[in-house]
């Protein structure tokens, strides 16, 4: 019989044989045949077939063979990547082999990338710990996939984030950069409300630092963990100019907004994105009064910053019909209630009348009368009303 036939017989015995001593003995005999390559691939390798079947005894036997390479693969996943997906004991066996490449990625473009990313994406703390014990693990590997810590932060898995932050090689600010369509704010058709949509014409380099992703997804406990690490920067930016604070406001997360402001002292509070939007603009359009109030009450806030299209937070509050925000802004002496709206130069009262919200029209009309004096404790007075 030819070696090719024997190779197929070996693979068939592993893939379809019964999981007992007889099958092990048959495979052992076949491996002794002259010309048999234990790493030959016919759709998959013998080791891949054994891992796929979750056949512990067969995997042990193959890994004990001196010529078996644990990194040879025919599928898009390496034996280790395959074992990480629900076959913990096999993953342990493979990790005991020092020649197992723990950083080996998949051959195709997909969401996982390698064993560590797979374990994190699946939320498997035990396998993550096992992988992190390997001295050759690359904990900052990026490439075309997000770094491991960024994935854990995006998923909000605080336990895995904590494990990664304890690793001596971790860079807690490491990002991967991808060129993607930009998310832009545009006014909805037939409405004065803004909506965030994916641009069909504008592309930019988007970064995904762990802190930014945690803020973007509203993961409070993960944010707390990251901010406890003195190495973590709150100033992560990409071509959009959007900071973790900007995304916390967009996610309507007042607790995260407060934590980020405490961490950097408000250094990013007036930072504008590529369209000129500040966190305060975002909080207004998201109609999150609690996040809006946290931002507006901060001593470093500049409430009259306009977007590139000429919209201040006051104008957006009017357009959104948010009477509580309009009232609070009018009670703040730092707010310019006469600032013209957009490039057309519409007055705030004209905008209110265009919207047609009678309560807002009444509030803006009153702003034409004397207002609180700059420097007064307007917020305390607001809370007493």
N, C-alpha and C positions, 0 to 999 in steps of 0.2 A: 504493500500500500504506500502511496506517495505521502510526502510530508504535509502537503496541503490538505489531504484527506484526514490525516491524523490531527492536524490543527483544528479542523472543523469538528472532529469527533471529541476532542478535548473541550472545546467551547460548548458543544451540545451537552456533554456530560455535566458540566457546571451549571448551565442554564436550565436544564430540564430534568436532571437526575433527582432522585429523592434525597432529602437531607438526612442521610444516615451514613454509617461506617462503610457500607458497600460503595457508595458514590465517592467517598474520600479515597478509598483504596483504588478505584478505577482511575481517578484523576492522578493519583500518585504514580501509578503504573504508566499512564500516558506521558507524564512529564519525564519519565526515564527513557522514553523512546528517542532514538537518534534523529536529529534534525528538528525536534520540537522546540519552538521558541515560546517561552511562557509569557512573552509580552506581545506576541503577534496579534494584530487587530483584524478581525473579520466583522466589521460593524461595531464591535467592542472588544476589549481585551478580556482574558480570563478573570483578572482581578475585578474589572468593572462588572462583569457578569455576576460574580459572587457577591459583590457589594449591592448590586441592584436587587438580588434575591434576598438580601439581608441574611446571608448564610454565614454565621459566625465561625463555625468549624472550618468551612472551606476558605474563608478569608485568612484565618490563622495559618492554615496549612500553606497557602500560597505565599503569604508574607514570610514564612520560614524558608522558602526556597531562595537560594543565594542569587539566582539570576532574575528574580521578579523585581521589576522597577515599579514602585508605587505611584509614579507620576505619569506613566504611559496611559494614554487615553484614546478612545475612538469617538466617544460621545462629546458633547459640548462641555460636560462637567467632568472634572478629575474625580478619581475614586474618593478623595477626601471631601470635595465639594458635595458629592452625592451622599456620602455618609452623614454629613452635617444635617441633612434634611430628614431628620427623624430616626437616624440609626446611630444613636449615641455610642454604644459599645464598639461598633465598628470604627467610629471616629477616634475613640481612645486607642484602639489597636494601631491604626494608621499613624497617629501622632507619636506612638512609642518608637516608630521607625525614624531615626534621625535623618534619613535621606528623603523623607516625605517633604515635598515642597509646600510649606504652609501658605505661601504667597501666590501659588499658581492660580491663574484666573481661568475664566471660561473662554472657550474659543469663539463664542458668539456675543453679540451685543445684547445684554439683558440686564435686569434690575439688580442682580446679586453681585456678580463680579468675581468673588473668591470666597474661601471658606469663612473668613472672619466676617465679611459683609453678609454672607448668607445667614450665619448664626445670629447676627444682630438684627437683620431684617425679620427673622423668624422669632425674635425675642427669647432665644435660648441662652440663658445666663450661664448654665453649666458648661456648654461647649465653648462659649466665649471665654470663660475662665481658663479652660484647657488650652485654647489657642494662645492666649496671652502669656501662658507660662513658657511657651517656646521662645528661646532667645533670638531666633532668626525671624520672628514675626515682624512684618512692617505695619506698624499701627497707624501710619499716616499715608498709606498708599492711596493714590487718587486716580490718575489716568483719566479714563472716560467715565469713571464712576465717582460718586461722592466718597470722601474719606470715611472710615469707620465711625469716628465720633460724630460727624455730621449726620450720618444715618441714624445713630442712636438718639441724637438730639431731636431730629425730625420726627421720630417715632414716639418721643416722650418717654423712653424707657430709662428711668432714673437710675435703676440698679446697674444697668450696663454702662451708662454714662459715668457713674461713680467708679466702676472697675477700670474703664479706659483712662480716666483722669489720674488714677493711681499708677498707671504704667509709666516707668521712667522715660520712655522715648516719645511720649505723646506730645504733639503740638496742638494745644486747645484752640488755636485760631486758624488751623490749617484749612484751606478751602480748595475746591476744584472750580475751575472757571469754564463755563459753557456759553456758547453763543446761541441765543434763543430769541424768539419774538418778545418784545417788551410788553409788559402789562401797563396799559395807559388809562388815564382817567379821561372820559369823554362825557359830554352831556347827552343823556338819553334822548332819543328822537321824540318830539312832541311833549317834552318835559323839561323842567328846570333842574332836575336832579342829575347828579353825576353818577356814572357807573364805571367799574374797572373792567376792561376787556383786553384780550390779547390782540396786539397790533398785527395787521397783515402786511405792513410795510416797514416797520421800525424794528431793527434787531440790535442787540447789544450783548456785551459780556456780563453774564450774571454769576455772581459768587454765591456760595452757600456756606458761610461760616456756621459752626455749631450754634452759637448764640443767636444768630439771625434766624436760623431755621426753627429753633425752639420758640422764639418770639412770634414768628410767622404762623406757627401752629398752635400758639396759646398754651404751651406746656409750662405751667407755673413752677412745679417742683424741679423740673430740669433746669429752668432759668436760675432758680435758687442755688442749685449745685454748681452751675457754671460760674455764677457771680462770686461764689465763695472761693474760687480759685483765683489767686492774684495775677495769674498769667493771662487771664481772659480779657480781651479788649472789647469795649462797647462801641468801638468806632469802625467796625467792619463796613466797608462800602464797596460797591461795584459801579458799573456805568449808570445804574439807575439813581445812585446817590441815596438809596433807602437804607436807613440804619435799623438796628434791632428795635429802637424806640419807635420809629416810624411804623414798623410792622406790628408792634404791640398795640399801637393806637388803631391800626387798621383791623386788628383782631378783636377790638373792643375789650381789652384786658386791662382794667384799671390797676389791678395788683401788680402786674408785670410792668406797666408804665411807671408806677411808683418805685419799684425795685431798681429799674434802670436809671431813673433820675437820682436816686440815692447813691448809686454806684459811681456815676460820673459827675455828679453835682450839676446836672443840667447842661453839660457842654454840647450835647447834640439836640437840645430841645427846639432850636430854630433852624436846624439843618434842612435845607430844601432838596427835594429830589429833582430829577431832570426836567420835570414839568413845573417846578417851583412850589410843590406842595410840601408843607411842614407837617409834623405830627398833629398839630392843632387842626389844620385843614381836614386831615383824615378823620380825626375823632368827631368833628362836626358832621361830615358826610356819612359817617357810620352811625350817627345819631346815638352815640354812647355818651350820655351826660356825665357819668362818673369819671370816665377817662378824660373827657373834655375839662371837667372841673379840676382834676389833678394837674393837668397841663397849664390851665389858665391861672391857677393860683401860685405857680412857681415863680420865684423872684426874677428869673432870667428870661421869662417868656416875652416875646415881642409879638403882640397879638394883631398887628396891622400889616404883617408881611403878606404881599400879594403873589399869586401864582404868575406864571408867564403870560397867562390870559387875563390877568388883572382882577382875580378874585381873592378877596381877603376872607378870613374865617367868618367875619360878621356877615358878609354877603351870602356865604354858603348856608349859614344858619337861617337867613331869611328865605333863601330859595328852598331849603328843606322843610320850611314851615315849622321849625322847632322853636316854639314860643319861649320855652324855658331857657334855651341857649341864647336866643335874642335878648331876653330880659337880663340874663347874667352878664352878657357882653356889654349891654348898655349901662349896667351898674358899675362897670370897670372904667375908671377915669382914663386909663391908658388907651382905650379903644377909640379910634377915630370913626365916629358914627356918620361923618359926612364924606368919607372916602368914596370916590366914584367907583362904580362897578364895571368891570371888564373894559375892553378897549373902546367900546361904544360910549363910555362915559355916563352911563345911567346912574341916577342917584339911588341910595338905599331905599328911600320912600317910593321911588318909581318902580324899583324891583318888587317891593312888597305889594304894590298895587297890581303889578303885572301878574304876580302869583295869585293874588286874590284872597289870601288868608286874612280875614278881618281882625283876628286877634293880633297877628303880626303887624298889620297896618297900624293898629292902634298903638302898639308898643313903639314902632319906629316914629310915628307922629309925635309921640311924647318926647322923643330924643331931641326934638328941636327946641325943647325947653331946657333951662339950666340943669346940668348934670353934676355928679359928685366931683369934688376937687381932687386933682391928681395927688397921690400920696396918702389919701385917706384910706382907712381900713374898710374898703368896699366889700371884701369877701365876708368879713364878720357881720357887716350890716346886712348883707344879702341873706345870711343864715338866720338873722333875727326876724326877717320879714315873713 
